[in-house]
Amino acid sequence: AGAPGTARAPLLAAADVLALDDEEDDLEVFSKDTSLAEVNSFSPSMPISPSSMINQYKFEDGPELRDLFITVDDPESHITAIETFITYRVVTKTSRGEFDSSEYEVRRRYQDFLWLKNKLEEAHPTLIIPPLPEKFIMRGMVERFSDEFIETRRKALHKFLNRIADHPTLTFNEDFKIFLTAQAWELSSHKKQGPGLLSRMGQTVRAVASSVRGAVKNRPGMFTEMNDYMETFSQKINLLDKIAHRIYKEEREYFNEMKEYGPIHTLWSASEEDIADSLKGIASCIDRCCKATEKRMAGLSENLLPILHEYVLYSEILMGVLKRRDQIQGELDSKADALANKKTEKDLFSEEIGKLEDKVERANNALKADWDRWKQNMQCDMRSTFTNVAENNLRFYEECLAIWESFLASQTVDLHVEEDSEERP
């Protein structure tokens, strides 16, 4: 990633310099298609996300204008005869008038977060709903219910709720308010008031029927451009995710080998009296570099990997939103075709078409506004993430270089002292 002032350098072009033995074909995609160059066309004046998670994704309003603050913390294990699951404490502080209190504290499990996401998608089919972490950890990096897995999920759930809280429309959703305020039994009761099985089946049938109608005839050009953009973005962000995981895996293997390398020099020093101090110095340098490597790995696992994977999930969400918009457009096109072929019932069809036109216009406006907002968030996240990775790498190499230079300098001094002592009578 370039510095904030870099002009229109392709975001993903850095992958061109990676020489991965068996993935050269994969990496060709970066050099053959530069349609995502605009992703990194950052203005120097664009605000960088603050480090505070609770304020991380607010661009238009300053922190003083926020009126809803949410924290997800305190994971707690629950073991029953049927299942084992984790609940998280969700603390909400607000000054909004529609809330009965200024502070709430509830406990929620993953299934509750999933219910909220589904309700938001149902109520706002053409808005971009933030992604949830998958039910199980990706790529088998850590075991389920390990401390690392639970902490990774907690951070993702915290970000999920705060992205919703920062959204100009989703933040006022009634189900979101209930999620934040209702006790467990109240939330359970509210869930049962959702659409029945037959209603859900009907929605599914309509969605499937709409999806098989073929290409939309009258899709506006900007949504075709969005679709093309997301297809390219999805391809490249998935490849970046794959490469990042491979880098992390190789870094871990290097770290594990380095941990064994230092003690070997310490053992060696016990049998080499003349160079014992030098060998111990090498062992100390390796140990310090090992700690620096561990710190760099933590930066990758805490910052780079989650962000890349979040946008892998976002790419799937965006493709789904575009399909739902096309379904609404397809329904309008179908009615318009029926009207053209009908000699009677024109008034009835005209009324239905008018309603569908309003529905399409609302869907288009909602998606256009959310699209601009999502791109701004994505650009800021990517710039911040790759800048942090670059800075962490610089600190790592500077630290390791200083460690070895200090050691070599000490060896040079010792050598000069020995030479002086030998020259004296």
DRENDO-1510 file (C-alpha; in Angstrom, 1 decimal, always signed):
<recs>
REC; n; res; u; v; w
REC; 1; ALA; +0.0; +0.0; +0.0 .
REC; 2; GLY; +1.2; +3.4; -0.9 .
REC; 3; ALA; +1.5; +6.4; +1.4 .
REC; 4; PRO; -1.7; +8.4; +1.9 .
REC; 5; GLY; -0.7; +10.8; -0.8 .
REC; 6; THR; +0.1; +8.2; -3.5 .
REC; 7; ALA; -1.9; +8.9; -6.6 .
REC; 8; ARG; -4.1; +6.2; -8.1 .
REC; 9; ALA; -1.7; +3.3; -7.5 .
REC; 10; PRO; -3.5; +0.0; -7.9 .
REC; 11; LEU; -4.4; -1.3; -4.5 .
REC; 12; LEU; -3.6; -4.9; -5.2 .
REC; 13; ALA; -0.6; -4.3; -7.5 .
REC; 14; ALA; +1.7; -5.2; -4.6 .
REC; 15; ALA; +0.9; -8.8; -5.2 .
REC; 16; ASP; +2.7; -8.6; -8.5 .
REC; 17; VAL; +6.0; -8.8; -6.6 .
REC; 18; LEU; +5.1; -11.9; -4.7 .
REC; 19; ALA; +6.9; -14.9; -6.1 .
REC; 20; LEU; +4.9; -17.9; -4.9 .
REC; 21; ASP; +6.2; -21.1; -6.4 .
REC; 22; ASP; +2.9; -22.8; -7.3 .
REC; 23; GLU; +0.6; -19.8; -7.6 .
REC; 24; GLU; +2.1; -17.8; -10.5 .
REC; 25; ASP; -1.1; -18.4; -12.5 .
REC; 26; ASP; -3.2; -17.0; -9.6 .
REC; 27; LEU; -1.0; -13.9; -9.4 .
REC; 28; GLU; -1.3; -13.1; -13.1 .
REC; 29; VAL; -4.8; -11.7; -12.4 .
REC; 30; PHE; -3.3; -8.7; -10.7 .
REC; 31; SER; -1.3; -7.6; -13.8 .
REC; 32; LYS; -3.9; -8.4; -16.4 .
REC; 33; ASP; -6.8; -6.4; -14.8 .
REC; 34; THR; -6.4; -2.9; -13.3 .
REC; 35; SER; -10.1; -2.1; -13.1 .
REC; 36; LEU; -9.7; -1.9; -9.3 .
REC; 37; ALA; -7.1; +0.8; -9.5 .
REC; 38; GLU; -9.7; +3.3; -8.4 .
REC; 39; VAL; -10.0; +1.4; -5.1 .
REC; 40; ASN; -6.7; +3.1; -3.9 .
REC; 41; SER; -7.4; +6.5; -5.3 .
REC; 42; PHE; -7.4; +8.0; -1.9 .
REC; 43; SER; -7.5; +11.7; -1.2 .
REC; 44; PRO; -4.9; +12.9; +1.3 .
REC; 45; SER; -7.6; +14.6; +3.1 .
REC; 46; MET; -9.7; +11.4; +3.7 .
REC; 47; PRO; -9.9; +10.7; +7.4 .
REC; 48; ILE; -8.0; +7.7; +8.7 .
REC; 49; SER; -9.9; +5.4; +11.0 .
REC; 50; PRO; -9.0; +6.0; +14.6 .
REC; 51; SER; -7.6; +3.1; +16.6 .
REC; 52; SER; -10.6; +3.0; +18.9 .
REC; 53; MET; -12.9; +0.3; +17.7 .
REC; 54; ILE; -16.0; +2.1; +18.9 .
REC; 55; ASN; -15.2; +5.1; +16.6 .
REC; 56; GLN; -13.5; +3.1; +13.9 .
REC; 57; TYR; -16.0; +3.5; +11.1 .
REC; 58; LYS; -17.5; +6.9; +11.4 .
REC; 59; PHE; -16.7; +9.4; +8.6 .
REC; 60; GLU; -19.4; +12.0; +8.3 .
REC; 61; ASP; -19.9; +12.8; +11.9 .
REC; 62; GLY; -17.4; +13.6; +14.7 .
REC; 63; PRO; -17.4; +11.5; +17.8 .
REC; 64; GLU; -19.2; +14.2; +19.7 .
REC; 65; LEU; -22.3; +13.7; +17.4 .
REC; 66; ARG; -22.6; +10.0; +18.1 .
REC; 67; ASP; -25.5; +9.0; +20.3 .
REC; 68; LEU; -25.2; +5.2; +20.4 .
REC; 69; PHE; -22.1; +3.3; +21.8 .
REC; 70; ILE; -22.0; -0.5; +21.8 .
REC; 71; THR; -19.4; -2.8; +23.4 .
REC; 72; VAL; -19.2; -6.6; +23.0 .
REC; 73; ASP; -17.0; -8.3; +25.7 .
REC; 74; ASP; -16.9; -10.8; +28.6 .
REC; 75; PRO; -17.3; -14.1; +26.6 .
REC; 76; GLU; -18.8; -16.9; +28.8 .
REC; 77; SER; -19.0; -20.6; +28.1 .
REC; 78; HIS; -22.2; -22.5; +28.6 .
REC; 79; ILE; -22.3; -26.3; +28.7 .
REC; 80; THR; -25.6; -28.2; +28.6 .
REC; 81; ALA; -26.6; -31.8; +27.9 .
REC; 82; ILE; -27.5; -30.9; +24.4 .
REC; 83; GLU; -24.8; -28.3; +23.3 .
REC; 84; THR; -21.9; -26.1; +24.2 .
REC; 85; PHE; -22.0; -22.4; +23.3 .
REC; 86; ILE; -20.6; -19.0; +24.1 .
REC; 87; THR; -22.5; -15.9; +25.1 .
REC; 88; TYR; -21.1; -12.4; +25.0 .
REC; 89; ARG; -22.1; -9.4; +27.0 .
REC; 90; VAL; -23.5; -6.5; +24.9 .
REC; 91; VAL; -23.4; -3.1; +26.7 .
REC; 92; THR; -25.2; -0.2; +25.0 .
REC; 93; LYS; -25.0; +3.4; +26.1 .
REC; 94; THR; -27.3; +5.9; +24.3 .
REC; 95; SER; -28.9; +9.3; +24.6 .
REC; 96; ARG; -31.6; +8.6; +22.0 .
REC; 97; GLY; -35.1; +9.5; +23.1 .
REC; 98; GLU; -36.7; +6.3; +21.7 .
REC; 99; PHE; -34.8; +4.2; +24.3 .
REC; 100; ASP; -36.3; +3.9; +27.7 .
REC; 101; SER; -33.0; +3.9; +29.5 .
REC; 102; SER; -29.5; +5.4; +28.8 .
REC; 103; GLU; -27.7; +2.1; +29.4 .
REC; 104; TYR; -28.4; -1.6; +28.7 .
REC; 105; GLU; -26.6; -4.8; +29.4 .
REC; 106; VAL; -27.7; -8.1; +27.8 .
REC; 107; ARG; -26.0; -11.4; +26.9 .
REC; 108; ARG; -26.2; -12.8; +23.4 .
REC; 109; ARG; -25.0; -15.9; +21.7 .
REC; 110; TYR; -24.0; -16.3; +18.0 .
REC; 111; GLN; -27.4; -17.4; +16.9 .
REC; 112; ASP; -28.9; -14.1; +18.2 .
REC; 113; PHE; -26.5; -12.1; +16.1 .
REC; 114; LEU; -27.4; -14.3; +13.1 .
REC; 115; TRP; -31.1; -13.7; +13.7 .
REC; 116; LEU; -30.5; -9.9; +13.7 .
REC; 117; LYS; -28.6; -10.1; +10.5 .
REC; 118; ASN; -31.4; -12.1; +8.8 .
REC; 119; LYS; -34.0; -9.6; +10.1 .
REC; 120; LEU; -32.0; -6.7; +8.7 .
REC; 121; GLU; -31.7; -8.3; +5.3 .
REC; 122; GLU; -35.4; -9.1; +5.3 .
REC; 123; ALA; -36.3; -5.5; +6.2 .
REC; 124; HIS; -33.7; -3.8; +4.0 .
REC; 125; PRO; -33.0; -6.1; +1.0 .
REC; 126; THR; -31.1; -3.5; -1.0 .
REC; 127; LEU; -28.9; -2.2; +1.8 .
REC; 128; ILE; -25.5; -3.5; +2.5 .
REC; 129; ILE; -25.7; -5.4; +5.8 .
REC; 130; PRO; -22.3; -5.9; +7.6 .
REC; 131; PRO; -21.0; -9.5; +7.5 .
REC; 132; LEU; -20.9; -11.8; +10.5 .
REC; 133; PRO; -18.0; -14.1; +11.1 .
REC; 134; GLU; -18.8; -17.7; +10.0 .
REC; 135; LYS; -20.1; -20.1; +12.4 .
REC; 136; PHE; -16.8; -21.9; +12.4 .
REC; 137; ILE; -13.4; -20.4; +12.0 .
REC; 138; MET; -12.0; -20.0; +8.5 .
REC; 139; ARG; -9.1; -22.1; +7.3 .
REC; 140; GLY; -8.9; -24.1; +10.5 .
REC; 141; MET; -6.4; -21.5; +11.9 .
REC; 142; VAL; -7.5; -22.2; +15.5 .
REC; 143; GLU; -9.7; -24.7; +17.3 .
REC; 144; ARG; -13.3; -23.9; +18.1 .
REC; 145; PHE; -13.8; -22.6; +21.7 .
REC; 146; SER; -10.1; -21.9; +22.1 .
REC; 147; ASP; -9.3; -18.5; +23.7 .
REC; 148; GLU; -7.9; -17.3; +20.3 .
REC; 149; PHE; -11.1; -18.3; +18.5 .
REC; 150; ILE; -13.4; -16.7; +21.1 .
REC; 151; GLU; -11.4; -13.4; +21.0 .
REC; 152; THR; -11.4; -13.3; +17.2 .
REC; 153; ARG; -15.1; -13.8; +17.2 .
REC; 154; ARG; -15.7; -11.3; +19.9 .
REC; 155; LYS; -13.9; -8.6; +17.9 .
REC; 156; ALA; -15.9; -9.5; +14.8 .
REC; 157; LEU; -19.2; -9.3; +16.6 .
REC; 158; HIS; -18.2; -6.0; +18.2 .
REC; 159; LYS; -17.4; -4.6; +14.8 .
REC; 160; PHE; -20.7; -6.0; +13.3 .
REC; 161; LEU; -22.8; -4.2; +15.9 .
REC; 162; ASN; -20.9; -0.9; +15.6 .
REC; 163; ARG; -21.1; -0.9; +11.8 .
REC; 164; ILE; -24.9; -1.2; +12.2 .
REC; 165; ALA; -24.9; +1.5; +14.8 .
REC; 166; ASP; -23.0; +3.8; +12.5 .
REC; 167; HIS; -25.3; +3.1; +9.5 .
REC; 168; PRO; -27.8; +6.0; +8.9 .
REC; 169; THR; -30.7; +3.6; +8.3 .
REC; 170; LEU; -29.9; +0.3; +10.0 .
REC; 171; THR; -29.2; +2.0; +13.3 .
REC; 172; PHE; -33.0; +2.9; +13.7 .
REC; 173; ASN; -34.2; -0.6; +12.8 .
REC; 174; GLU; -36.7; -1.9; +15.5 .
REC; 175; ASP; -35.2; -5.4; +15.6 .
REC; 176; PHE; -31.8; -3.8; +16.2 .
REC; 177; LYS; -33.2; -1.9; +19.2 .
REC; 178; ILE; -34.8; -5.1; +20.6 .
REC; 179; PHE; -31.5; -7.0; +20.1 .
REC; 180; LEU; -29.7; -4.4; +22.2 .
REC; 181; THR; -32.3; -3.9; +25.0 .
REC; 182; ALA; -34.4; -7.1; +25.4 .
REC; 183; GLN; -33.7; -9.7; +28.0 .
REC; 184; ALA; -33.2; -13.2; +26.8 .
REC; 185; TRP; -36.7; -14.4; +27.4 .
REC; 186; GLU; -38.1; -11.2; +25.7 .
REC; 187; LEU; -35.9; -11.7; +22.7 .
REC; 188; SER; -36.9; -15.4; +22.5 .
REC; 189; SER; -40.6; -14.3; +22.5 .
REC; 190; HIS; -40.0; -11.7; +19.9 .
REC; 191; LYS; -38.3; -14.2; +17.6 .
REC; 192; LYS; -41.4; -16.4; +17.6 .
REC; 193; GLN; -43.4; -13.5; +16.2 .
REC; 194; GLY; -41.5; -13.7; +12.9 .
REC; 195; PRO; -43.1; -15.0; +9.6 .
REC; 196; GLY; -44.4; -18.5; +9.6 .
REC; 197; LEU; -43.0; -21.5; +7.7 .
REC; 198; LEU; -45.5; -21.1; +4.8 .
REC; 199; SER; -44.7; -17.4; +4.5 .
REC; 200; ARG; -41.0; -18.1; +4.4 .
REC; 201; MET; -41.5; -20.8; +1.8 .
REC; 202; GLY; -43.5; -18.4; -0.3 .
REC; 203; GLN; -40.7; -15.8; -0.1 .
REC; 204; THR; -38.1; -18.5; -1.1 .
REC; 205; VAL; -40.3; -19.6; -4.1 .
REC; 206; ARG; -40.7; -16.0; -5.3 .
REC; 207; ALA; -37.0; -15.4; -5.0 .
REC; 208; VAL; -36.1; -18.6; -6.9 .
REC; 209; ALA; -38.7; -17.8; -9.6 .
REC; 210; SER; -37.3; -14.3; -10.0 .
REC; 211; SER; -33.7; -15.5; -10.1 .
REC; 212; VAL; -34.3; -17.9; -13.1 .
REC; 213; ARG; -35.9; -15.3; -15.3 .
REC; 214; GLY; -32.6; -14.5; -16.9 .
REC; 215; ALA; -30.8; -11.2; -17.4 .
REC; 216; VAL; -32.6; -8.0; -16.5 .
REC; 217; LYS; -33.6; -6.1; -19.6 .
REC; 218; ASN; -33.6; -2.5; -18.3 .
REC; 219; ARG; -30.9; -2.5; -15.7 .
REC; 220; PRO; -29.4; +1.0; -15.4 .
REC; 221; GLY; -25.8; +1.2; -16.5 .
REC; 222; MET; -24.5; +2.1; -13.1 .
REC; 223; PHE; -25.7; -1.2; -11.6 .
REC; 224; THR; -24.1; -3.1; -14.4 .
REC; 225; GLU; -20.9; -1.3; -13.6 .
REC; 226; MET; -21.4; -2.2; -9.9 .
REC; 227; ASN; -21.8; -5.8; -10.8 .
REC; 228; ASP; -18.7; -5.9; -13.0 .
REC; 229; TYR; -16.7; -4.1; -10.2 .
REC; 230; MET; -17.8; -6.6; -7.6 .
REC; 231; GLU; -16.9; -9.6; -9.8 .
REC; 232; THR; -13.4; -8.3; -10.1 .
REC; 233; PHE; -13.2; -7.2; -6.5 .
REC; 234; SER; -14.4; -10.6; -5.3 .
REC; 235; GLN; -11.8; -12.4; -7.4 .
REC; 236; LYS; -8.9; -10.2; -6.2 .
REC; 237; ILE; -9.9; -10.0; -2.5 .
REC; 238; ASN; -10.3; -13.8; -2.4 .
REC; 239; LEU; -6.8; -14.2; -3.9 .
REC; 240; LEU; -5.4; -11.6; -1.4 .
REC; 241; ASP; -7.0; -13.6; +1.4 .
REC; 242; LYS; -5.4; -16.8; +0.2 .
REC; 243; ILE; -2.0; -15.2; -0.2 .
REC; 244; ALA; -2.2; -13.6; +3.3 .
REC; 245; HIS; -3.0; -16.9; +4.9 .
REC; 246; ARG; -0.1; -18.5; +3.1 .
REC; 247; ILE; +2.3; -15.8; +4.3 .
REC; 248; TYR; +1.0; -16.2; +7.8 .
REC; 249; LYS; +1.5; -20.0; +7.6 .
REC; 250; GLU; +5.1; -19.6; +6.3 .
REC; 251; GLU; +5.8; -17.0; +9.0 .
REC; 252; ARG; +4.7; -19.4; +11.7 .
REC; 253; GLU; +6.8; -22.2; +10.3 .
REC; 254; TYR; +9.8; -19.8; +10.3 .
REC; 255; PHE; +9.1; -18.8; +13.8 .
REC; 256; ASN; +8.9; -22.4; +15.1 .
REC; 257; GLU; +12.2; -23.2; +13.5 .
REC; 258; MET; +13.8; -20.0; +14.9 .
REC; 259; LYS; +12.7; -21.0; +18.4 .
REC; 260; GLU; +14.8; -24.2; +18.2 .
REC; 261; TYR; +17.8; -22.4; +16.5 .
REC; 262; GLY; +18.7; -20.2; +19.5 .
REC; 263; PRO; +19.0; -22.9; +22.2 .
REC; 264; ILE; +21.3; -24.9; +19.9 .
REC; 265; HIS; +23.9; -22.1; +20.0 .
REC; 266; THR; +23.6; -21.9; +23.8 .
REC; 267; LEU; +24.3; -25.7; +24.0 .
REC; 268; TRP; +27.1; -25.3; +21.5 .
REC; 269; SER; +28.7; -22.6; +23.7 .
REC; 270; ALA; +29.1; -25.1; +26.6 .
REC; 271; SER; +31.6; -27.1; +24.5 .
REC; 272; GLU; +33.5; -24.2; +22.8 .
REC; 273; GLU; +35.2; -22.2; +25.5 .
REC; 274; ASP; +37.1; -19.9; +23.2 .
REC; 275; ILE; +34.0; -18.7; +21.4 .
REC; 276; ALA; +31.4; -19.3; +24.1 .
REC; 277; ASP; +30.6; -15.6; +24.5 .
REC; 278; SER; +30.1; -15.1; +20.8 .
REC; 279; LEU; +27.8; -18.1; +20.6 .
REC; 280; LYS; +25.8; -16.9; +23.6 .
REC; 281; GLY; +25.5; -13.5; +21.9 .
REC; 282; ILE; +24.2; -15.1; +18.7 .
REC; 283; ALA; +21.7; -17.1; +20.8 .
REC; 284; SER; +20.5; -13.9; +22.5 .
REC; 285; CYS; +20.1; -12.1; +19.1 .
REC; 286; ILE; +18.1; -15.0; +17.7 .
REC; 287; ASP; +15.9; -15.0; +20.8 .
REC; 288; ARG; +15.2; -11.3; +20.5 .
REC; 289; CYS; +14.5; -11.6; +16.7 .
REC; 290; CYS; +12.2; -14.5; +17.6 .
REC; 291; LYS; +10.2; -12.2; +19.9 .
REC; 292; ALA; +10.0; -9.5; +17.1 .
REC; 293; THR; +8.8; -12.1; +14.7 .
REC; 294; GLU; +6.1; -13.2; +17.1 .
REC; 295; LYS; +5.0; -9.6; +17.4 .
REC; 296; ARG; +4.8; -9.3; +13.6 .
REC; 297; MET; +2.7; -12.5; +13.4 .
REC; 298; ALA; +0.3; -11.1; +16.0 .
REC; 299; GLY; -0.1; -8.0; +13.8 .
REC; 300; LEU; -0.9; -10.1; +10.8 .
REC; 301; SER; -3.5; -12.3; +12.7 .
REC; 302; GLU; -5.1; -9.4; +14.5 .
REC; 303; ASN; -5.2; -6.8; +11.7 .
REC; 304; LEU; -4.5; -8.0; +8.2 .
REC; 305; LEU; -6.2; -11.4; +8.1 .
REC; 306; PRO; -9.5; -10.3; +9.7 .
REC; 307; ILE; -9.9; -7.3; +7.5 .
REC; 308; LEU; -9.2; -9.2; +4.3 .
REC; 309; HIS; -11.6; -12.0; +5.3 .
REC; 310; GLU; -14.3; -9.4; +6.3 .
REC; 311; TYR; -14.2; -8.0; +2.7 .
REC; 312; VAL; -14.3; -11.5; +1.3 .
REC; 313; LEU; -17.6; -11.8; +3.1 .
REC; 314; TYR; -18.6; -8.3; +2.0 .
REC; 315; SER; -18.1; -9.3; -1.6 .
REC; 316; GLU; -20.6; -12.1; -1.2 .
REC; 317; ILE; -23.0; -9.8; +0.5 .
REC; 318; LEU; -22.7; -7.1; -2.3 .
REC; 319; MET; -23.4; -9.7; -5.0 .
REC; 320; GLY; -26.5; -10.8; -3.1 .
REC; 321; VAL; -27.7; -7.2; -2.7 .
REC; 322; LEU; -27.3; -6.6; -6.5 .
REC; 323; LYS; -29.2; -9.8; -7.2 .
REC; 324; ARG; -32.1; -8.7; -5.0 .
REC; 325; ARG; -32.1; -5.3; -6.8 .
REC; 326; ASP; -32.3; -7.2; -10.1 .
REC; 327; GLN; -35.1; -9.3; -8.8 .
REC; 328; ILE; -37.2; -6.2; -8.1 .
REC; 329; GLN; -36.3; -4.8; -11.6 .
REC; 330; GLY; -37.2; -8.2; -13.1 .
REC; 331; GLU; -40.6; -8.1; -11.5 .
REC; 332; LEU; -41.2; -4.6; -13.0 .
REC; 333; ASP; -40.0; -5.8; -16.4 .
REC; 334; SER; -42.3; -8.8; -16.2 .
REC; 335; LYS; -45.3; -6.6; -15.4 .
REC; 336; ALA; -44.5; -4.2; -18.2 .
REC; 337; ASP; -44.3; -7.0; -20.7 .
REC; 338; ALA; -47.6; -8.4; -19.5 .
REC; 339; LEU; -49.2; -5.0; -19.9 .
REC; 340; ALA; -47.9; -4.7; -23.5 .
REC; 341; ASN; -49.5; -8.0; -24.4 .
REC; 342; LYS; -52.8; -7.4; -22.6 .
REC; 343; LYS; -55.8; -5.7; -24.2 .
REC; 344; THR; -57.9; -5.7; -21.0 .
REC; 345; GLU; -57.2; -5.0; -17.3 .
REC; 346; LYS; -54.8; -2.2; -18.3 .
REC; 347; ASP; -55.8; -0.1; -15.4 .
REC; 348; LEU; -55.0; -2.9; -12.9 .
REC; 349; PHE; -51.6; -3.5; -14.5 .
REC; 350; SER; -50.9; +0.2; -14.7 .
REC; 351; GLU; -51.5; +0.5; -10.9 .
REC; 352; GLU; -49.2; -2.5; -10.2 .
REC; 353; ILE; -46.5; -1.1; -12.5 .
REC; 354; GLY; -46.7; +2.3; -10.7 .
REC; 355; LYS; -46.1; +0.6; -7.4 .
REC; 356; LEU; -43.3; -1.5; -8.8 .
REC; 357; GLU; -41.6; +1.6; -10.3 .
REC; 358; ASP; -41.7; +3.2; -6.9 .
REC; 359; LYS; -40.3; +0.1; -5.4 .
REC; 360; VAL; -37.4; +0.0; -7.9 .
REC; 361; GLU; -36.7; +3.6; -7.4 .
REC; 362; ARG; -36.5; +3.2; -3.6 .
REC; 363; ALA; -34.3; +0.2; -4.1 .
REC; 364; ASN; -32.0; +2.0; -6.5 .
REC; 365; ASN; -31.6; +5.1; -4.3 .
REC; 366; ALA; -31.0; +2.9; -1.2 .
REC; 367; LEU; -28.3; +0.9; -2.9 .
REC; 368; LYS; -26.6; +3.9; -4.6 .
REC; 369; ALA; -26.3; +5.7; -1.2 .
REC; 370; ASP; -25.0; +2.5; +0.5 .
REC; 371; TRP; -22.6; +1.8; -2.3 .
REC; 372; ASP; -20.9; +5.1; -1.9 .
REC; 373; ARG; -20.7; +4.7; +1.8 .
REC; 374; TRP; -19.4; +1.1; +1.6 .
REC; 375; LYS; -16.6; +2.1; -0.9 .
REC; 376; GLN; -15.5; +5.0; +1.3 .
REC; 377; ASN; -15.3; +2.6; +4.3 .
REC; 378; MET; -13.5; -0.1; +2.2 .
REC; 379; GLN; -11.0; +2.4; +0.8 .
REC; 380; CYS; -10.2; +3.7; +4.3 .
REC; 381; ASP; -10.0; +0.2; +5.8 .
REC; 382; MET; -7.7; -1.0; +3.0 .
REC; 383; ARG; -5.4; +2.0; +3.2 .
REC; 384; SER; -5.2; +1.8; +7.0 .
REC; 385; THR; -4.6; -2.0; +7.0 .
REC; 386; PHE; -1.9; -2.1; +4.4 .
REC; 387; THR; -0.2; +1.0; +5.8 .
REC; 388; ASN; -0.1; -0.7; +9.2 .
REC; 389; VAL; +1.3; -3.9; +7.7 .
REC; 390; ALA; +4.0; -1.9; +5.9 .
REC; 391; GLU; +4.9; +0.1; +9.1 .
REC; 392; ASN; +5.0; -3.1; +11.2 .
REC; 393; ASN; +7.3; -4.7; +8.6 .
REC; 394; LEU; +9.6; -1.7; +8.7 .
REC; 395; ARG; +9.7; -1.8; +12.5 .
REC; 396; PHE; +10.4; -5.5; +12.5 .
REC; 397; TYR; +13.4; -5.3; +10.1 .
REC; 398; GLU; +14.8; -2.2; +11.8 .
REC; 399; GLU; +14.6; -3.9; +15.2 .
REC; 400; CYS; +16.3; -7.1; +13.9 .
REC; 401; LEU; +18.9; -5.1; +12.0 .
REC; 402; ALA; +19.7; -3.1; +15.1 .
REC; 403; ILE; +20.0; -6.3; +17.2 .
REC; 404; TRP; +22.6; -7.8; +14.8 .
REC; 405; GLU; +24.5; -4.6; +14.2 .
REC; 406; SER; +24.9; -4.2; +18.0 .
REC; 407; PHE; +26.2; -7.7; +18.3 .
REC; 408; LEU; +28.6; -7.3; +15.4 .
REC; 409; ALA; +29.9; -4.0; +16.8 .
REC; 410; SER; +30.6; -5.7; +20.2 .
REC; 411; GLN; +32.5; -8.5; +18.4 .
REC; 412; THR; +34.6; -5.9; +16.6 .
REC; 413; VAL; +35.5; -4.2; +19.8 .
REC; 414; ASP; +36.5; -7.5; +21.4 .
REC; 415; LEU; +38.6; -8.4; +18.5 .
REC; 416; HIS; +40.5; -5.1; +18.6 .
REC; 417; VAL; +41.1; -5.6; +22.4 .
REC; 418; GLU; +42.5; -9.0; +21.8 .
REC; 419; GLU; +44.8; -7.7; +19.0 .
REC; 420; ASP; +46.1; -4.9; +21.2 .
REC; 421; SER; +46.9; -7.3; +24.0 .
REC; 422; GLU; +48.8; -9.7; +21.7 .
REC; 423; GLU; +51.0; -6.8; +20.4 .
REC; 424; ARG; +52.1; -5.7; +23.9 .
REC; 425; PRO; +55.5; -7.2; +25.1 .
</recs>
